[in-house]
Amino acid sequence: MSEILAIPAPTWFVGCGNMGGAILDGWRMGELNLSPVTVIRPSGKAIDGARVVTSFEQAGATPKLAVLAFKPQKLGEIAPQLAPFIGAETIVVSLLAGVELATLRRHFPRSLGIVRATPNLPVAVRRGVTGLYGDLTGGALKQQVGDLFVALGFAMWMADEEKLGALGAVAGAGPAYVARFIAALAKAGVARGLSEEIAATLALETVLGTAWMAATSGESMDSIARRVASPKGTTQAGLDVLDREGVLDQLVSITIEAAARRGAELAEEARAAPLAEAPRLS
């Protein structure tokens, strides 16, 4: 990543839901100057450090970077309004789950390049994971976009959209599944007589500590599990339940498959959306 990282001026965020807001939070935490950012959102709700407007006409000069941060189902409505403002020097970064590069290129044919990004929510605290895939030509442009996401955690360019989708299904959706596991661990603590507050703290710190230990040491998950479990001990008794007939692996696999299947459905819906005029964003 460059020693001095700057957000391209101007940069537009078209919409700013949970993921768009998480990206801006992460950049702010990393002390990036958000003054080049204009957020176009119908509500006009303020965002610390960035300019907010309610229509494209108010946004100003043609953006160097345009981040699509609205729901993928809104593409057919918003793209016809946005397309006239996308110039030949605009890089479009799409956060729209499942919407393929070819579909985006169909909506924004004049753009300099289009990049699909699949960040996960921890980008808000600069511990996120982001997959990138696009049609940018030239290493300098890829470096520029990549550095913006490296500032938010781990980021990598994927070889194709299938692998990008796999990363999204695992890392993009993963924080929700980890949150459910932490909550379940806490509930089990409450069932054993701990207060809700203490059980929640123990569950969170246990998961955080285990992940941090693995990340800093490089030790495998199997190795950590073996180190905690003694033969015929209490931990091994619990592992015998989790490992029985691969039930846990199967459950996680089915969960990820459901996320991937929904991504494919969103891609199909976006492909089928006509290129037609739509009501204004505001």
C-alpha positions as CSV (number, residue, x, y, z in Angstrom):
1,M,0.0,0.0,0.0
2,S,1.2,3.5,-0.8
3,E,2.8,5.4,2.1
4,I,0.3,8.3,1.7
5,L,-3.1,7.0,0.7
6,A,-5.7,9.4,-0.7
7,I,-9.3,8.8,-1.8
8,P,-9.7,9.9,-5.4
9,A,-11.4,13.3,-5.8
10,P,-14.3,13.3,-6.4
11,T,-15.6,10.0,-5.1
12,W,-19.3,9.3,-5.0
13,F,-21.0,6.8,-2.8
14,V,-24.4,6.0,-4.4
15,G,-26.4,5.0,-1.4
16,C,-24.7,4.3,2.0
17,G,-26.2,1.3,3.8
18,N,-24.5,-0.9,6.3
19,M,-21.5,-1.9,4.0
20,G,-21.0,1.6,2.5
21,G,-21.1,3.1,6.0
22,A,-18.6,0.4,7.2
23,I,-16.1,1.3,4.5
24,L,-16.3,5.0,5.4
25,D,-16.0,4.1,9.1
26,G,-12.8,2.1,8.3
27,W,-11.3,4.9,6.2
28,R,-12.1,7.4,8.9
29,M,-10.4,5.1,11.5
30,G,-7.4,4.9,9.2
31,E,-7.3,8.7,9.2
32,L,-8.0,9.0,5.5
33,N,-9.4,12.4,4.5
34,L,-13.1,11.9,3.6
35,S,-13.5,15.4,2.1
36,P,-13.4,14.0,-1.5
37,V,-16.4,11.8,-0.8
38,T,-19.9,12.8,-1.7
39,V,-22.7,10.5,-0.6
40,I,-25.9,10.6,-2.7
41,R,-28.8,9.3,-0.5
42,P,-32.5,10.2,-0.6
43,S,-32.6,10.7,3.2
44,G,-29.9,13.3,3.2
45,K,-28.7,11.9,6.6
46,A,-25.4,13.4,7.5
47,I,-22.1,11.3,7.5
48,D,-19.2,12.6,9.5
49,G,-16.4,13.9,7.3
50,A,-18.3,13.5,4.0
51,R,-20.6,15.7,1.9
52,V,-24.2,14.4,1.6
53,V,-26.7,15.3,-1.2
54,T,-30.0,13.9,-2.2
55,S,-29.7,13.9,-6.0
56,F,-27.1,13.3,-8.7
57,E,-27.5,16.8,-10.0
58,Q,-26.3,18.1,-6.6
59,A,-23.2,15.9,-6.5
60,G,-21.0,18.1,-8.6
61,A,-18.1,17.1,-11.0
62,T,-18.0,13.7,-12.7
63,P,-16.6,11.2,-10.2
64,K,-13.2,9.6,-10.5
65,L,-14.6,6.8,-8.4
66,A,-18.3,5.8,-8.0
67,V,-19.1,3.2,-5.3
68,L,-22.4,1.5,-5.7
69,A,-23.6,1.0,-2.1
70,F,-27.3,0.3,-2.5
71,K,-29.3,-2.9,-2.5
72,P,-28.7,-5.1,-5.6
73,Q,-32.4,-5.2,-6.3
74,K,-32.3,-1.4,-6.9
75,L,-29.9,-1.6,-9.8
76,G,-32.5,-1.4,-12.5
77,E,-34.0,1.6,-10.9
78,I,-30.9,3.6,-10.0
79,A,-28.5,2.7,-12.9
80,P,-30.4,4.7,-15.6
81,Q,-30.3,7.8,-13.4
82,L,-26.6,7.3,-12.6
83,A,-25.2,6.3,-16.0
84,P,-25.3,9.8,-17.5
85,F,-23.0,11.0,-14.7
86,I,-20.4,8.2,-15.2
87,G,-17.6,9.5,-17.4
88,A,-14.8,7.9,-19.4
89,E,-12.4,8.5,-16.4
90,T,-14.8,7.0,-13.8
91,I,-14.0,3.7,-12.1
92,V,-17.2,2.1,-10.8
93,V,-16.8,-0.1,-7.7
94,S,-19.8,-2.3,-7.1
95,L,-20.7,-3.6,-3.6
96,L,-23.9,-5.2,-5.1
97,A,-24.0,-8.9,-4.0
98,G,-24.3,-11.3,-6.9
99,V,-24.4,-8.7,-9.7
100,E,-21.9,-9.8,-12.4
101,L,-19.4,-7.7,-14.2
102,A,-21.1,-8.1,-17.6
103,T,-24.3,-6.8,-16.1
104,L,-22.6,-3.8,-14.6
105,R,-20.8,-3.1,-17.9
106,R,-24.1,-3.2,-19.7
107,H,-25.4,-0.4,-17.4
108,F,-22.2,1.7,-17.3
109,P,-20.6,1.2,-20.8
110,R,-18.7,4.5,-20.7
111,S,-16.8,3.8,-17.4
112,L,-13.0,3.5,-17.4
113,G,-13.3,0.3,-15.5
114,I,-15.6,-1.7,-13.3
115,V,-14.6,-3.5,-10.1
116,R,-16.7,-5.8,-8.0
117,A,-15.8,-5.7,-4.3
118,T,-17.1,-8.1,-1.6
119,P,-16.0,-6.6,1.7
120,N,-17.3,-7.9,5.0
121,L,-18.5,-5.8,7.9
122,P,-15.3,-5.8,9.9
123,V,-13.9,-3.3,7.4
124,A,-15.5,-0.8,9.8
125,V,-12.7,-1.5,12.2
126,R,-10.0,-2.2,9.6
127,R,-10.1,-6.0,10.2
128,G,-12.2,-6.8,7.2
129,V,-11.8,-9.2,4.2
130,T,-12.4,-8.0,0.7
131,G,-12.4,-9.8,-2.6
132,L,-11.9,-7.8,-5.8
133,Y,-12.5,-8.6,-9.5
134,G,-12.8,-6.3,-12.4
135,D,-11.9,-5.3,-15.9
136,L,-9.4,-2.6,-15.1
137,T,-6.4,-2.5,-17.4
138,G,-3.1,-1.4,-16.1
139,G,-1.4,-2.2,-12.8
140,A,-1.5,1.4,-11.5
141,L,-5.3,1.5,-11.5
142,K,-5.7,-1.9,-9.9
143,Q,-3.1,-0.8,-7.3
144,Q,-5.1,2.4,-6.6
145,V,-8.4,0.5,-6.0
146,G,-6.7,-2.3,-4.1
147,D,-4.9,0.0,-1.7
148,L,-8.2,1.6,-0.7
149,F,-9.4,-1.8,0.5
150,V,-6.0,-2.9,1.9
151,A,-6.5,0.1,4.2
152,L,-9.5,-1.8,5.6
153,G,-7.9,-5.1,6.3
154,F,-7.1,-8.0,4.0
155,A,-7.9,-7.6,0.3
156,M,-7.0,-9.7,-2.7
157,W,-7.8,-9.8,-6.4
158,M,-9.6,-12.9,-7.5
159,A,-9.0,-14.9,-10.7
160,D,-12.6,-15.0,-11.7
161,E,-16.2,-14.3,-10.6
162,E,-16.8,-17.8,-9.4
163,K,-13.9,-17.5,-6.9
164,L,-15.1,-14.0,-6.0
165,G,-18.5,-15.5,-5.2
166,A,-16.9,-18.2,-3.0
167,L,-15.1,-15.6,-1.1
168,G,-18.3,-13.6,-0.6
169,A,-20.2,-16.6,0.6
170,V,-17.5,-17.5,3.2
171,A,-16.0,-14.1,4.3
172,G,-18.8,-11.7,3.3
173,A,-21.5,-13.7,5.1
174,G,-19.2,-15.2,7.7
175,P,-19.4,-12.5,10.4
176,A,-23.1,-13.2,10.7
177,Y,-22.5,-16.9,11.2
178,V,-19.7,-16.3,13.7
179,A,-22.0,-13.9,15.6
180,R,-24.6,-16.6,15.8
181,F,-22.0,-19.1,17.2
182,I,-20.8,-16.5,19.8
183,A,-24.4,-16.0,20.8
184,A,-25.0,-19.8,21.1
185,L,-21.9,-20.1,23.2
186,A,-23.1,-17.4,25.5
187,K,-26.6,-19.0,25.8
188,A,-24.9,-22.3,26.8
189,G,-23.1,-20.4,29.5
190,V,-26.3,-18.9,30.8
191,A,-27.8,-22.4,30.9
192,R,-24.9,-23.4,33.1
193,G,-25.8,-20.7,35.6
194,L,-23.7,-17.7,34.4
195,S,-25.2,-14.3,34.1
196,E,-26.0,-13.1,30.6
197,E,-23.4,-10.3,30.9
198,I,-20.6,-12.6,32.0
199,A,-21.5,-15.4,29.6
200,A,-21.6,-12.9,26.6
201,T,-18.2,-11.5,27.6
202,L,-16.7,-15.0,28.0
203,A,-18.0,-16.2,24.6
204,L,-16.8,-13.0,22.8
205,E,-13.3,-13.0,24.4
206,T,-12.9,-16.7,23.8
207,V,-13.6,-16.4,20.1
208,L,-11.5,-13.2,19.8
209,G,-8.6,-14.7,21.7
210,T,-8.6,-18.0,19.7
211,A,-8.8,-16.1,16.3
212,W,-6.0,-13.7,17.4
213,M,-3.8,-16.6,18.6
214,A,-4.2,-18.5,15.3
215,A,-3.7,-15.3,13.2
216,T,-0.4,-14.4,15.0
217,S,1.0,-17.9,15.3
218,G,-0.1,-19.5,12.1
219,E,-1.2,-22.5,14.0
220,S,-3.9,-24.6,12.4
221,M,-7.4,-24.9,13.9
222,D,-6.9,-28.7,14.3
223,S,-3.7,-28.1,16.2
224,I,-5.3,-25.6,18.5
225,A,-8.2,-28.0,19.2
226,R,-5.8,-30.8,19.9
227,R,-3.8,-28.6,22.3
228,V,-7.0,-27.7,24.3
229,A,-8.4,-31.2,24.4
230,S,-6.9,-33.9,26.6
231,P,-7.7,-37.6,25.8
232,K,-10.9,-38.5,27.6
233,G,-11.1,-35.0,29.1
234,T,-14.0,-32.5,29.2
235,T,-13.1,-30.7,26.0
236,Q,-12.8,-34.0,24.1
237,A,-16.2,-35.0,25.3
238,G,-17.6,-31.8,23.7
239,L,-15.5,-32.3,20.5
240,D,-16.9,-35.8,20.1
241,V,-20.4,-34.2,19.8
242,L,-19.2,-31.6,17.2
243,D,-17.2,-34.1,15.2
244,R,-19.8,-36.9,15.2
245,E,-20.5,-37.9,11.6
246,G,-19.1,-34.6,10.4
247,V,-22.4,-32.8,11.5
248,L,-20.7,-29.4,12.1
249,D,-18.9,-29.5,8.8
250,Q,-22.1,-30.4,7.0
251,L,-24.1,-27.7,8.7
252,V,-21.6,-25.0,7.8
253,S,-21.4,-26.4,4.2
254,I,-25.1,-26.2,3.8
255,T,-25.2,-22.7,5.3
256,I,-22.5,-21.4,2.8
257,E,-24.3,-23.2,-0.1
258,A,-27.5,-21.3,0.8
259,A,-25.6,-18.0,0.7
260,A,-24.0,-18.9,-2.6
261,R,-27.3,-20.0,-4.1
262,R,-28.9,-16.6,-3.2
263,G,-26.0,-14.9,-4.8
264,A,-26.7,-16.8,-8.1
265,E,-30.3,-15.8,-7.8
266,L,-29.4,-12.1,-7.4
267,A,-27.1,-12.4,-10.5
268,E,-29.9,-13.8,-12.5
269,E,-32.4,-11.1,-11.4
270,A,-29.8,-8.4,-12.3
271,R,-29.2,-10.0,-15.8
272,A,-32.9,-10.0,-16.5
273,A,-33.4,-6.3,-15.5
274,P,-34.1,-4.2,-18.6
275,L,-32.1,-1.1,-19.5
276,A,-34.9,1.3,-19.1
277,E,-35.6,4.7,-17.7
278,A,-36.6,4.8,-14.1
279,P,-37.9,7.2,-11.5
280,R,-35.4,9.6,-9.9
281,L,-33.3,8.4,-6.9
282,S,-34.6,11.3,-4.8
